[in-house]
Amino acid sequence: MSDSNKTDFTNPSTFILLGIPGLEAAHVWISIPFCTMYTIAILGNFIILFIVKTEPSLHEPMYYFLCMLAITDLVLSTSTLPKMLSIFWFNSREIDFSACLTQMYFIHCFLVMESGIFVAMAFDRYVAICHPLRHSTILTYPLVAKIGLVLVLRGIMFILPYPFLARQWPYCRTNIIPHSYCEYIAVVKLACGDTHVSSYYGLFMVLCVRSLDMIFIAVSYTQILRAIFSLPTKDARLKALGTCSSHLCAILSFYIPALFSSLTHRFGQNMPLHFHVLIASVYLLVPPMLNPIIYGVRTKQIQDRLLRLFTHKGI
């Protein structure tokens, strides 16, 4: 074996991202739907932010949480897509070691933030449906700001060990990452030595953060559904359900791909590698694209403001 194949990657200056291994010949074609989803995500979330900012009637807790979701989606998609498209279009596979760890941090940090925002939105719907007369006194603007700050700090602090753990391992095998972005486990798998601490912390994040968020959301909606079905008329029940429908659709678009990606990663060992990478890539693209569409279609106030905006401009 030549010396070049024994290169010591203890402190690699760069990593090599393969994109979607096995589908290199189709990278240009794959980039078309990916670029389309990214464009929709950017435009849709900026429109949501613009509408909420310029429409005083939307200055309510529900829409402030929606703005937090839009900002999170913008950062999440922008953390991955530009580099992914440069791989697909220009075969630009190199990424600096520090840039890789930074990308890893932003991706996982904002995924945790997004999960927390869905919990906050579920709490908002719970108060609005179960305690409608006290909604404005419970969810005050200072409380919404504090919730937002807690969600940001939670994401920052819980994911902070990721880059530090990844940086301390020696990389003596290779610096080639068979992925389209710097996913935490994909990077850790390249490390030599005992990486059990990284694996256990990753499992902790899944069980104690994502799972707890899903439990809180489930408990909130259990109470919400009990309150809805106790309403006296069918029209009242349908109206109450309608106020939750957009949030439920957004939750499903976030957690179902996450669950599917996690299951295929852990139990789909016989599946080809390109399938795993495709699912993991789509998982980061679909929610940022769908969220503004869901809220634009399902929320009458946003529809009306968007219609007035286009009508005023003569579109």
Solvent accessible surface area in square Angstrom, and as a share of the most:
residue,aa,sasa,rsa
1,M,182,0.81
2,S,58,0.37
3,D,120,0.62
4,S,85,0.55
5,N,106,0.54
6,K,133,0.56
7,T,62,0.36
8,D,101,0.52
9,F,42,0.17
10,T,54,0.32
11,N,134,0.69
12,P,12,0.08
13,S,85,0.55
14,T,37,0.22
15,F,0,0.00
16,I,39,0.20
17,L,0,0.00
18,L,37,0.18
19,G,0,0.00
20,I,0,0.00
21,P,17,0.10
22,G,63,0.61
23,L,46,0.23
24,E,71,0.32
25,A,109,0.85
26,A,33,0.26
27,H,9,0.04
28,V,87,0.50
29,W,183,0.64
30,I,23,0.12
31,S,1,0.01
32,I,96,0.49
33,P,65,0.41
34,F,7,0.03
35,C,39,0.24
36,T,69,0.40
37,M,27,0.12
38,Y,39,0.15
39,T,62,0.36
40,I,63,0.32
41,A,1,0.01
42,I,40,0.20
43,L,108,0.54
44,G,15,0.14
45,N,2,0.01
46,F,116,0.48
47,I,67,0.34
48,I,6,0.03
49,L,38,0.19
50,F,93,0.39
51,I,0,0.00
52,V,3,0.02
53,K,158,0.67
54,T,52,0.30
55,E,24,0.11
56,P,101,0.64
57,S,68,0.44
58,L,0,0.00
59,H,63,0.28
60,E,81,0.36
61,P,12,0.07
62,M,28,0.13
63,Y,3,0.01
64,Y,69,0.26
65,F,0,0.00
66,L,4,0.02
67,C,21,0.13
68,M,45,0.20
69,L,1,0.00
70,A,2,0.01
71,I,89,0.45
72,T,5,0.03
73,D,0,0.00
74,L,20,0.10
75,V,42,0.24
76,L,1,0.01
77,S,0,0.00
78,T,63,0.37
79,S,25,0.16
80,T,0,0.00
81,L,0,0.00
82,P,64,0.40
83,K,40,0.17
84,M,0,0.00
85,L,13,0.07
86,S,24,0.16
87,I,2,0.01
88,F,7,0.03
89,W,117,0.41
90,F,151,0.63
91,N,99,0.51
92,S,48,0.31
93,R,62,0.23
94,E,108,0.48
95,I,18,0.09
96,D,73,0.38
97,F,22,0.09
98,S,53,0.34
99,A,45,0.35
100,C,0,0.00
101,L,5,0.03
102,T,71,0.41
103,Q,16,0.07
104,M,0,0.00
105,Y,36,0.14
106,F,81,0.34
107,I,2,0.01
108,H,28,0.12
109,C,3,0.02
110,F,30,0.13
111,L,11,0.05
112,V,9,0.05
113,M,13,0.06
114,E,0,0.00
115,S,0,0.00
116,G,1,0.01
117,I,6,0.03
118,F,0,0.00
119,V,32,0.18
120,A,6,0.05
121,M,7,0.03
122,A,0,0.00
123,F,75,0.31
124,D,1,0.01
125,R,24,0.09
126,Y,57,0.22
127,V,3,0.01
128,A,24,0.19
129,I,29,0.15
130,C,35,0.21
131,H,62,0.28
132,P,83,0.52
133,L,169,0.84
134,R,133,0.48
135,H,36,0.16
136,S,84,0.54
137,T,98,0.57
138,I,45,0.23
139,L,4,0.02
140,T,53,0.31
141,Y,128,0.49
142,P,85,0.53
143,L,59,0.29
144,V,6,0.03
145,A,65,0.51
146,K,128,0.54
147,I,34,0.17
148,G,9,0.09
149,L,105,0.52
150,V,92,0.53
151,L,18,0.09
152,V,62,0.36
153,L,85,0.42
154,R,50,0.18
155,G,0,0.00
156,I,61,0.31
157,M,112,0.50
158,F,72,0.30
159,I,2,0.01
160,L,69,0.34
161,P,43,0.27
162,Y,10,0.04
163,P,23,0.14
164,F,132,0.55
165,L,24,0.12
166,A,0,0.00
167,R,121,0.44
168,Q,105,0.46
169,W,33,0.12
170,P,51,0.32
171,Y,1,0.00
172,C,64,0.38
173,R,145,0.53
174,T,42,0.25
175,N,23,0.12
176,I,74,0.38
177,I,0,0.00
178,P,47,0.29
179,H,18,0.08
180,S,0,0.00
181,Y,6,0.02
182,C,0,0.00
183,E,34,0.15
184,Y,3,0.01
185,I,44,0.22
186,A,14,0.11
187,V,0,0.00
188,V,7,0.04
189,K,128,0.54
190,L,15,0.07
191,A,4,0.03
192,C,16,0.09
193,G,65,0.62
194,D,94,0.48
195,T,25,0.15
196,H,103,0.46
197,V,89,0.51
198,S,0,0.00
199,S,50,0.32
200,Y,140,0.53
201,Y,47,0.18
202,G,9,0.08
203,L,75,0.37
204,F,81,0.34
205,M,11,0.05
206,V,60,0.34
207,L,99,0.49
208,C,54,0.33
209,V,3,0.02
210,R,49,0.18
211,S,36,0.23
212,L,78,0.39
213,D,4,0.02
214,M,78,0.35
215,I,94,0.48
216,F,110,0.46
217,I,13,0.06
218,A,59,0.45
219,V,84,0.48
220,S,20,0.13
221,Y,16,0.06
222,T,72,0.42
223,Q,66,0.29
224,I,1,0.00
225,L,71,0.35
226,R,161,0.59
227,A,26,0.21
228,I,0,0.00
229,F,131,0.54
230,S,87,0.56
231,L,58,0.29
232,P,120,0.76
233,T,73,0.42
234,K,135,0.57
235,D,111,0.57
236,A,35,0.27
237,R,67,0.24
238,L,99,0.49
239,K,155,0.66
240,A,13,0.10
241,L,54,0.27
242,G,34,0.33
243,T,57,0.33
244,C,1,0.01
245,S,21,0.13
246,S,3,0.02
247,H,4,0.02
248,L,62,0.31
249,C,56,0.34
250,A,0,0.00
251,I,15,0.08
252,L,98,0.49
253,S,14,0.09
254,F,1,0.00
255,Y,15,0.06
256,I,100,0.51
257,P,27,0.17
258,A,12,0.09
259,L,98,0.49
260,F,94,0.39
261,S,19,0.12
262,S,38,0.25
263,L,81,0.40
264,T,7,0.04
265,H,82,0.37
266,R,105,0.38
267,F,152,0.63
268,G,7,0.07
269,Q,136,0.60
270,N,157,0.80
271,M,80,0.36
272,P,71,0.45
273,L,86,0.43
274,H,55,0.25
275,F,66,0.27
276,H,33,0.15
277,V,2,0.01
278,L,46,0.23
279,I,34,0.17
280,A,13,0.10
281,S,0,0.00
282,V,46,0.27
283,Y,22,0.08
284,L,1,0.01
285,L,2,0.01
286,V,27,0.16
287,P,2,0.01
288,P,0,0.00
289,M,28,0.13
290,L,52,0.26
291,N,2,0.01
292,P,10,0.06
293,I,74,0.38
294,I,23,0.12
295,Y,1,0.00
296,G,17,0.17
297,V,92,0.53
298,R,127,0.46
299,T,8,0.05
300,K,139,0.59
301,Q,92,0.41
302,I,3,0.01
303,Q,77,0.34
304,D,50,0.26
305,R,37,0.13
306,L,45,0.23
307,L,120,0.60
308,R,123,0.45
309,L,26,0.13
310,F,81,0.34
311,T,94,0.55
312,H,162,0.72
313,K,133,0.56
314,G,69,0.66
315,I,145,0.74
